[in-house]
Amino acid sequence: PKAFKVRLAKELVTMYHSEKDASRAEEEFTKVFSNKEAPTDMKEVKRSTLKAENLAGILKELGLAPSTGEAKRLIEQGAVKINKEKIEDWKSPLPSDKITIQCGKRKFVKIV
């Protein structure tokens, strides 16, 4: 079934856009969902604009979690990664360099 879905998606994108766009979309899908890598295009936020002081507050502020409580739950359950490393303490500070936060399987934000 997966091969048919991929083929159908590629045909639809080709129909409405182009063969080149369809190939690019397929490569991006494979990269993110099959190879579990970060997407090419993701939201970038400057560190200086963040007001929250702990990771749970930052997830809420970035829109990765609807509330601080939900952010804490996601962190404690291992659904949050910083630079591909699971974080399990919601009180942990952010590293000082550029980082990529992943919340769940599909939400990514780069902090610069």
Secondary structure, DSSP 8 states (H G I E B T S, - for coil): -HHHHHHHHHHHHHHHS-HHHHHHHHHHHIIIIIS----SS-EEE-GGG---SSHHHHHHHHTSSSSHHHHHHHHHTT-EEETTEE---TT----SS-EEEEETTTEEEEE-
